[in-house]
Amino acid sequence: FVLCRSNAALELVFPSICQICGKRGLSLCDFCASALRLNPLQACAYCEKPAANGVTHPACARRHGLDGALAAGLFPQIQELIHYYKYLNDTALFVQGDGHMAKFLDGFSYLEYFSAFELVPVPLHEKRLRFRGFNQSELITQTLSELSGIKLNRTILKRTKNTETQTHFNREARQQNLREAFRTAENEYVKGKDFLLIDDVITTGATLSECARTLKRAGADRVWGLVLARG
């Protein structure tokens, strides 16, 4: 990763510290980054029960749904990091990270399967993007593309509905909140292609599921999800 700081002088006065061990120098030091474990156990995106390689169970499969979903890491290890970068705007955590998703794809031999897919970050609505200043999913996806060689497509999926935060909603309310929240930028381009949706966390799967529904209705062939952890 290339570390970009907008104010080097500020960094000299208030140096970054590792959000795990407290060591000065980086928001996530090399030692703590290397200690993040890969997740060997996957679950169905819909019923959340164990699923081999994250493949959606036949009984849960939907015509316009996810074909599968994978979580690269373990939530207890990653939860605090997600809090820091998402709510304290510490984007350096993913600028300095060790490519956890790329290590996961390579370590569990998923890289070849997804090599012909296109990586698509879950988009933010333009109002949320202006408020936050960055899209965490796009930062993760950019890095994954650079390290894995998988093509990045950051424009094919758009968020047209500025939805309420999902934090306090149950599964049904999340699905309703996200209904018709996305659109594809170019339906003809989508037809017959395979896409790997990238986000930070999957909880109920509602966001990834709605993104998949949008792409599948536009003619996409296979749509999978890949996240840092399952919440």
N, C-alpha and C positions, 0 to 999 in steps of 0.2 A: 504494500500500500504506500501511497505518497501522502505524507502528512501536510495538510494545507492549513495555515493559521492566518487569519486576517489581521491579527495584531500581535506581532512578535514581542513588542515591548510589554504588553500585558502579560504574556506568558512568563517573562522574566520576573515580574513582580508577583504573579500568582501562578506558580508552576503547577502543571497537572500532577495528580497523584493517582495511582492505581486504585480503582474503585473496589477491588477485592482485598488487596493486602496493605494498601496505603503507601506503597513505595513511590517516591517522587520521580517524575520524568514522563510517564505516559498514563493515560486514563485506563489502560489495560496493559500491564507489563507483560513482557514476553513469557515469563515463568507462569503467570496465572493464565495467560492465553493458551499455553501448551497443556495446562492441567484440565482444560474443559474436555469432558468425556463425550464420546460419540454415543448416540442412542441406538442400542441394538434391537429394541422392541418397538414395533409399530402397531398402529390401531386403525380401524376403519374410520373414515372421516365422518360417517353418519351415525353409527351406533356406538362408536368409541370402544368397541370390544377388540381384543387382539386380532390382528390381520397380518398374514404373511406378506412381508415386503410392502405393507401399506395398501395393498389392493382392496378396493371397495368390495365388500361382501356381495355376492350375487343377489341376496335378498334385499340389500340396501341400494342396489344399483338403480340409477334413474336415467332416463333417455338423454337428458341434458345435464347430467351431473358429473361429478369428479370420477375419474377412473381410478384414482388412488391419491393418497396423501402421505408425506413423509415428514417426520420431525427429526432434525439433525442432532439436537442436543437434549440435555436433561433440564427440565424447567427449574428445579431448585438452584442449579448452578447459574442459570442464565437470567432468572427473574430480576435480580438486583441490577444487572447490567442493562436490561431492557428499560427498567425504571429510570436509570440515569440518562440514557441517550434519548428516550422518548419524552420524558417530562422535564428534564433539566437541559435539554438541547445539547447534550454532549456528543456531537456527531463523531468526535475523534475515536470513540470506542469502536466504530466500524471502519474508520480509516486506518486504525492501527491493529485491527484484529488479525487473526492468523488464518482467515479463510475457513471458518468452521464448516460451512456448508460444502465447500469444495473438498475438504478432507473427508467429510461424510460420504459424498458421492463416490469418491475414489476408494475409500476404505471398505465400503460395502458393495463395491462393483456395480454401482448404478450409473456410472459415468458413460459407459458405452450405450446403455439403453436410452439415455436422455440426450445423447450427442446431436441428434438431428432435430430435437425440439427447439423452440424459441423461448427464452426466459422473459417472463412478463411480470413486472412488479405490480402489486396491488396498488392502484392509483388513489391519491387523495383528491378530494374536491378542491378546486382552485382557491376557495376561501380558506379552507383548512391549511392548505399549502402556504398561502401568504402569511397566515397567523403563525405557523410553526417555523417556516423558513426552509424546511427540507422534508422530503419523503423518506422515512426510514427504510421502507421496502425497496426503494430505488437505490439507496446507498448499498444495501446488501446485494441487490441484483447486479449492480455494476461490478462489484468486487468478484462475485461468483463468476460472471462472464469472463472477466480478465484472467482469473485463475484456472477456469475449466475449459475455456475456448468455446463454450456454448454461446450461440448468437443471442444478443440482447435486443428486445423489441420494447421500447419504453413508450411507444405512441399508439399501439394498436388497441389498447383498452383505456377508456375514459370514464371518469366518475362524474355523472351529470346531476346527481342528487346529493345535497349536503346533509347527510343523515345525522341523527343524534348519536352521541357516543353509545357504544354497545355495552358498556361496563355493567350496568345494573339490569339489563334485559335478560329474560330467559330465552331458551332456544326459539320458541315460537315468535316471541316479540322481535328477536334479532332478525329472523327471516323476513318478517313483515316490514321491519324498518329498512331493510336493504332491497326490498322488491323494486326492480326496475331502476336501481341506482347506478348501473353501468351501461355503456354502449360500446360497440366496436367502431373504430375509426374508418375501417374499410372492409366491408363484408366479403368482397371478392377475394381479397388477399387471404382472409382467414380460411376459406374453404379448403378442406383436405389437409390442413396443417396441424401439427402437434405443438402444444404449449405447456410450459411448466410455470405455474403461478408461484410467485415468491412473496412471502410475508414474514413478519417476525414471530407471531404466535398464532396457533389455532386453538380455539376454546370450544365452541360448538360447531365450528366449520361453516357457519352461515356466510361469512364474507367470501371465502374461497368457493363455496358452492354457488353463490350468485354470480361470481366472476365466471365460473365454468359454464353456468347456464347461458350467460350472455354469449360466450365464445362458441358454445355448441350450437346454439340457435342460429348463429351466423355461418355455421358449416364446418367448424373445427372438428377434427377427427378425434384425437386423444387430448385430454386435459388433466394434468396432475397438479398437485400442490406440494410445495416444499417450504417448511418453516424452520425457524431456529429451534423452537420447542413447542410442546403441547401444554397448554395452560390448564 
